Amino acid sequence: MGCSNGVALNQLLLVSLNLLHLARGRSEVYSGISKYSFPDDFIFGVATSAYQIEGAWNEEGKGESIFDTFIHLHPEYTPDHSNGDVAADSYHHYMDDIDLIKKLGVSHYRMSISWPRILPNGTANYINLQGVMHYRKLFVELLKANIIPVVTIYHWDIPTALEGLGLWKNTTLVDYLVDYARILFNLYGDLVKIWVTINEPDIVCADGIKFNKYLPEEATHGLNEYVCIHNMLLAHARVYRLYEKEFKPYQNGKLGLCLDVIWPEPKNPGNPEDLKAGEIYSRMRIGIYAHLIFSEDGDYPPFVRERVNSMSHKQGYLQSRLPYYTEEEVKALQGSADFLGINHYTSFLASQSSSDPSWAVPSMDQDTGVRLDKTKAWPRPGADWLSVYPPGMRKVLNWLQNNFKLLERIPIIITENGLSDFGQTADYERVSYYNDYLYQILLAIHEDGCNIKGYFAWSLLDTFEWNYGYTVTFGLFKVDFNSPNKTRTPKLSAYNYAKIVRTRRIDFDFIKAPVTYNIWQYLPYH
Ligand code: NOJ
């Protein structure tokens, strides 16, 4: 595959054909111990986010977030009419969580700070001291346990007090996010050295607006997707430059952002149009972000600019629906990351189409013109959107590295990867999922030369899952949501992950090993 070649659109057939030498359909079945191991400087971690685990939604001075407000008003948003009011109650049980992280033996914990817990009004005019102390205690305890916190500044729970501004429709939100970030750097920069500015702008701006999720606000399709992307990425760049100028010189931390990247596998590999579809999808949906930060020329990718400009023109708009950055903003964005966080879960089958009943006109979907379908060949053991196709991981990593020059020196970290199911502790499918996806990462590192420096399993424990409530779960540890203490129990996948972390290799036969309840005695940090 080769991680070092640039790819022009006219070469895409060749490249796509090249990609096809990887397994299609069900992934290869491996046995024994992986022939490759994770390099010494490769970090392992687990991830969560505040709204999904903390609970304590109205305790100790916390303000409401847009999710608190929206789900209270619309309990039907989740199939089980649940919400994150209590969730795994990690606000009170954070010491239990630290214990679980220690058991896994991972060195890093990715979590997020609840913006309204620190700034109940969303703005810097009132800081909630109890919220401030909570996270300080948590960071201190993590560090005492030799666990490095990786902290997401914005994982979707914007203070409701700012909702009236129109959220990402309004550039004022950029200013408020920057103020909030400054407060976090001042409060915690001595303890936190790895920051993620924004989690999955693509999911918030594209899917959020398409399905009216994640942003409980009216939106105009075809306009707001791009305005949202534009403002959110500007916020990222401004936070990065703020840290670089005022904090990095003495705090010495690193900052990046996370993109959700799905792999669009050509529906019919024999059809050149389907081969193009995958490439168009990646350019429109991932390239739009990655080019701004990781390309040599900066700005929106010419491919996206031309496509949206020309669609806008044909539709009678006097200006492009894709806004323009100023020269100064283009510069601020370019290179504004010390790492690229990739959240990768799944793949779809891609084919070209000029319209689809589910697409609004205009919309980013219609501008993209690519249908994504599921296939029975790829299992879906939990949430319907999550099909298991491990080679997608290697393809995503190669696509990014091949297309963005700066990624030769700015490493990729997998900031989320995991499988949902219905909560069983004998979670064989999750064990296989982790083994197979992690193996694809090993192949990308050892056979393709990709610059990948870390991996975070999503999730440490069962969490509130945005559109699904508690009907599907991703945890390595099961949470008994009905018990008063929200009891945590390791699943088979927790033992398996701990073994990978300890041995730095994958044991494909792990699920054949007998499991006993005192298995931790064989693992570190029991
Ligand atoms: C990515 C999001 O960051 C996380 O909040 C969510 O739970 C997982 N995807 C699974 O859907």
Residues whose N, C-alpha, C, O or C-beta is under 5 A from the ligand:
A	BS01	NOJ	N199
